[in-house]
């Protein structure tokens, strides 16, 4: 009996040792297989800007939640190139991530990722369509993957308007000539949009805009949210909030890297990006308002178009300018956009 008891004890101990050995072997293999990543994230706004802070907060959260396995270093101020270069560099894997606009260099359909006039005329509508469940987020995400990019989240910058040398006649009526020449971004759709809004558009690079207004080449400028308008406060007299587009950037990364990640790590990246986007929407609306107040303090007349006026501007652009968009992105894409916005063709 004693011998049998000793044999049972020996077998039990042996079994426990085998279990522990198996567990340690499995754990060691898992640790050995857990890949460590060191990535660079490019963004073009200065250090200590809200963009810089949110990019770094994103990197910090990813680093913390992956216990340092995904270590992202943020390079701000355009030190890794401008936003067009950054898109191409991430696409090729020369850098791993970026927080910038998406350049349509390799797929003209991606024009809808930056300038699609009046796809939404209010902050509330824009927030819906650019959300993870929004139709525009889904459409652009599908376009990114064939060019080796993975979109994580849409990062809002602000709602567009324009500064002018004087208040235009009937600013909210697109059928009234404003009799002012306005600098527009060198984009055909941008030119057509502002012509339809009643202005005389002239394409001028942003870097030359200030001198163009000073010398009378242009009477005003468009191309960005109120913080851009604030830069012209000493040579302009009015700001009109047209909301012709909501400037949007993206958190995105090299698609092949995304495919290497575990589902758990992919979830961490998406959640960290979504957290910064949510905070940015709340901050951005306050920021737009603050810069309008600063322009008003500087002596500019601030004109906020009513919902009815915004709807009239949107209807004019959708009727007369959107058909031109079809030449860039194709009928199938525009059919989806018309349907989502609720317009019968």
C-alpha positions in Angstrom: 0.0 0.0 0.0 2.8 2.4 1.0 4.5 1.6 -2.3 1.4 2.3 -4.3 0.8 5.6 -2.4 4.4 6.7 -3.2 3.9 5.8 -6.9 0.7 7.9 -7.0 2.5 10.8 -5.3 5.4 10.5 -7.8 3.0 10.5 -10.7 1.2 13.5 -9.3 4.4 15.4 -8.9 5.6 14.4 -12.4 2.3 15.6 -13.9 2.5 18.9 -12.1 6.1 19.4 -13.3 5.1 18.5 -16.8 2.2 21.1 -16.7 4.5 23.8 -15.4 7.1 23.0 -18.0 4.5 23.1 -20.7 3.1 26.4 -19.4 6.6 28.0 -19.2 7.4 26.8 -22.7 4.2 28.3 -24.0 4.7 31.6 -22.2 8.3 31.8 -23.4 7.2 31.1 -27.0 4.5 33.8 -26.7 6.9 36.4 -25.3 9.5 35.5 -28.0 6.9 35.9 -30.7 5.5 39.2 -29.4 6.9 41.6 -32.0 8.3 45.0 -31.0 7.6 47.9 -33.3 9.3 51.3 -33.4 7.3 53.7 -35.6 7.5 57.3 -36.7 4.4 59.5 -36.9 4.6 62.6 -39.1 2.4 65.7 -38.6 3.0 69.2 -40.1 1.7 71.6 -37.4 4.2 73.1 -34.9 5.4 71.5 -31.7 2.9 72.3 -28.8 0.0 72.9 -31.2 -3.2 70.9 -30.5 -2.2 68.6 -33.3 1.2 67.9 -31.8 -0.3 67.3 -28.4 -3.0 64.9 -29.6 -0.6 63.0 -31.8 1.7 62.5 -28.8 -1.2 61.6 -26.5 -2.2 58.9 -29.1 1.4 57.6 -29.1 1.6 57.6 -25.3 -1.6 55.6 -25.0 -0.6 53.0 -27.6 2.8 52.6 -25.9 1.3 52.2 -22.5 -1.4 49.8 -23.5 1.0 47.6 -25.5 3.6 47.7 -22.7 6.1 49.4 -25.0 5.8 46.9 -27.8 4.5 49.6 -30.2 6.7 52.6 -29.6 5.6 55.6 -31.7 7.8 58.8 -32.0 6.0 61.9 -33.2 7.8 64.3 -35.6 5.9 67.6 -35.8 6.4 70.8 -37.7 6.8 69.1 -41.1 10.3 67.9 -40.4 9.6 64.7 -42.3 8.2 66.5 -45.3 4.9 68.2 -46.2 1.5 66.4 -46.1 1.7 65.3 -49.8 5.1 63.8 -49.2 3.9 62.2 -45.9 1.1 60.4 -47.7 3.5 58.9 -50.2 6.1 58.0 -47.6 3.5 56.1 -45.5 2.2 54.4 -48.6 5.7 53.2 -49.4 6.5 52.3 -45.8 9.3 54.9 -45.6 7.6 56.1 -42.5 5.0 54.2 -40.6 2.2 56.7 -39.7 0.9 60.2 -40.2 -1.6 62.7 -39.0 -2.2 64.8 -42.2 -4.7 65.3 -45.0 -4.8 62.5 -47.5 -3.2 63.4 -50.9 -5.1 62.2 -54.0 -1.9 61.8 -56.0 -2.3 58.1 -56.6 -6.1 57.9 -56.7 -8.1 61.0 -57.9 -11.2 59.6 -56.1 -9.5 60.6 -52.8 -10.3 64.2 -53.6 -13.4 63.5 -51.5 -11.1 63.0 -48.5 -10.3 66.7 -48.4 -12.4 69.0 -50.5 -16.0 67.9 -51.2 -18.0 71.2 -51.0 -21.1 71.2 -49.0 -21.3 67.4 -48.3 -22.3 68.8 -44.9 -23.2 72.3 -44.1 -23.2 72.2 -40.3 -20.9 70.9 -37.6 -23.5 68.4 -36.5 -23.9 66.9 -39.9 -20.1 66.8 -40.5 -19.5 65.0 -37.3 -21.9 62.3 -38.3 -20.6 61.6 -41.8 -16.9 61.6 -40.7 -17.5 59.3 -37.8 -16.4 55.7 -37.8 -20.0 54.7 -38.8 -20.3 57.6 -41.3 -20.6 57.0 -45.0 -17.7 59.2 -46.0 -15.3 57.5 -43.5 -16.3 54.2 -44.9 -15.9 55.3 -48.6 -12.5 56.8 -48.1 -11.3 53.9 -46.0 -12.1 51.5 -48.9 -10.1 53.7 -51.3 -7.1 53.8 -49.1 -6.4 50.1 -48.8 -5.5 49.5 -52.5 -2.7 52.1 -52.2 -1.4 50.5 -49.1 -2.8 52.8 -46.5 -5.0 52.0 -43.5 -7.2 54.8 -42.2 -7.7 54.8 -38.5 -9.9 57.8 -37.9 -10.8 61.2 -39.3 -9.3 64.2 -37.4 -11.3 67.4 -37.7 -9.5 70.7 -38.3 -12.3 73.2 -38.6 -15.1 74.7 -40.7 -14.1 76.9 -43.7 -15.0 80.5 -44.3 -13.4 83.6 -45.9 -11.9 86.9 -45.0 -12.7 90.0 -47.2 -11.8 93.6 -47.5 -15.4 94.6 -47.0 -18.8 92.9 -46.2 -20.2 91.6 -49.5 -23.7 92.2 -50.7 -26.1 89.5 -49.6 -23.3 87.1 -48.4 -25.8 84.2 -47.8 -27.3 84.4 -51.3 -25.3 82.5 -53.9 -27.3 84.2 -56.7 -26.0 87.7 -55.8 -22.7 88.8 -57.3 -20.3 89.8 -54.5 -18.1 91.9 -56.8 -14.9 90.8 -55.0 -12.0 88.8 -56.1 -11.1 86.0 -53.7 -8.1 83.8 -53.4 -9.0 80.1 -53.6 -7.0 76.9 -53.3 -5.6 75.7 -56.6 -8.3 73.1 -56.9 -10.8 73.1 -59.8 -13.8 72.3 -57.5 -12.8 75.1 -55.1 -12.7 77.6 -57.9 -16.1 76.5 -59.2 -17.6 76.6 -55.7 -16.6 80.1 -55.0 -17.6 81.3 -58.4 -21.1 79.8 -57.8 -21.2 81.5 -54.4 -20.9 84.8 -56.3 -17.2 85.7 -56.1 -14.5 86.1 -58.7 -12.1 83.2 -57.8 -8.4 83.3 -58.4 -6.1 80.4 -57.6 -3.1 81.6 -55.5 -0.7 79.5 -53.4 -1.3 80.1 -49.7 2.2 81.4 -49.2 1.5 84.2 -51.6 -2.0 85.1 -50.3 -1.0 87.8 -47.8 1.0 89.8 -50.4 -1.7 89.3 -53.0 -4.3 90.9 -50.7 -1.9 93.7 -49.8 -1.2 94.6 -53.4 -4.8 94.3 -54.5 -4.4 91.2 -56.6 -7.1 89.7 -54.4 -9.8 91.2 -52.1 -10.0 88.3 -49.8 -9.0 84.7 -49.1 -10.6 81.3 -48.3 -9.1 77.9 -47.6 -9.4 77.1 -44.0 -11.1 77.6 -40.6 -11.2 80.8 -38.5 -7.6 80.3 -37.3 -6.5 80.8 -40.9 -8.7 83.9 -41.2 -7.1 85.3 -38.0 -3.7 85.4 -39.8 -5.2 88.1 -42.1 -6.8 90.3 -39.4 -4.7 93.3 -40.0 -5.5 93.6 -43.8 -9.1 92.3 -43.9 -12.4 93.7 -42.6 -14.9 90.8 -42.6 -15.2 87.1 -42.0 -18.0 85.1 -43.5 -18.6 81.6 -42.2 -19.6 79.6 -45.3 -18.9 76.1 -44.2 -18.2 75.2 -47.8 -16.0 72.3 -46.4 -14.9 70.9 -43.1 -11.1 70.5 -43.3 -10.3 66.9 -42.2 -7.1 65.1 -41.6 -6.6 61.4 -40.9 -4.7 59.2 -38.5 -3.4 56.6 -41.0 -0.6 54.0 -41.3 1.2 51.7 -43.6 -1.3 48.9 -44.5 1.2 46.0 -44.4 2.1 47.0 -40.8 -1.6 47.0 -39.9 -2.0 43.5 -41.4 0.9 42.2 -39.2 -0.7 43.3 -36.0 -2.8 41.1 -33.7 -6.5 41.9 -33.4 -5.8 43.1 -29.9 -3.2 45.6 -31.1 -5.4 46.8 -33.9 -8.1 47.5 -31.4 -5.7 49.5 -29.3 -4.7 51.7 -32.2 -8.3 52.4 -33.2 -9.5 53.2 -29.7 -6.5 55.5 -29.1 -7.2 57.3 -32.4 -10.9 57.6 -31.7 -10.2 59.1 -28.2 -8.1 61.9 -29.7 -10.7 62.5 -32.5 -13.5 62.8 -30.0 -11.5 65.3 -28.0 -10.6 67.2 -31.1 -14.2 67.7 -32.2 -15.1 69.3 -28.9 -11.9 71.4 -28.9 -12.3 72.4 -32.5 -15.7 73.9 -32.2 -14.6 76.0 -29.3 -11.4 76.9 -31.2 -13.4 78.1 -34.2 -15.5 80.2 -32.0 -12.5 81.7 -30.1 -10.8 82.7 -33.3 -14.0 84.4 -34.6 -14.0 86.4 -31.4 -10.4 87.3 -31.8 -11.1 88.5 -35.3 -14.0 90.6 -34.0 -11.7 92.1 -31.4 -9.3 93.1 -34.2 -12.1 95.0 -35.9 -13.5 92.4 -38.4 -17.2 92.1 -39.0 -18.2 88.5 -38.3 -21.0 87.1 -40.4 -22.5 83.8 -39.4 -24.9 82.5 -42.2 -28.2 81.2 -41.0 -29.2 77.6 -41.4 -31.5 78.7 -44.2 -28.7 80.5 -46.0 -26.3 77.6 -45.6 -28.9 75.3 -47.1 -29.4 77.6 -50.1 -25.6 77.7 -50.7 -25.4 74.0 -50.3 -28.3 73.4 -52.8 -26.6 75.7 -55.4 -23.2 73.9 -55.1 -24.8 70.4 -55.2 -26.8 71.3 -58.3 -24.2 73.2 -60.3 -20.7 72.1 -59.0 -21.1 68.5 -57.9 -21.6 67.2 -61.5 -18.0 68.4 -62.1 -16.9 66.2 -59.2 -18.1 63.2 -61.1 -15.3 63.7 -63.7 -12.8 63.3 -60.9 -14.2 60.5 -58.8 -16.6 58.7 -61.1 -20.3 58.2 -61.3 -20.5 55.3 -58.9 -18.9 57.3 -56.1 -21.1 60.3 -56.7 -24.2 58.2 -56.9 -23.5 57.0 -53.4 -22.9 60.5 -52.1 -26.1 61.8 -53.7 -28.0 59.0 -52.1 -26.4 59.4 -48.7 -27.2 63.2 -48.7 -30.7 62.5 -49.8 -30.6 64.0 -53.3 -32.4 62.3 -56.2 -30.5 62.6 -59.5 
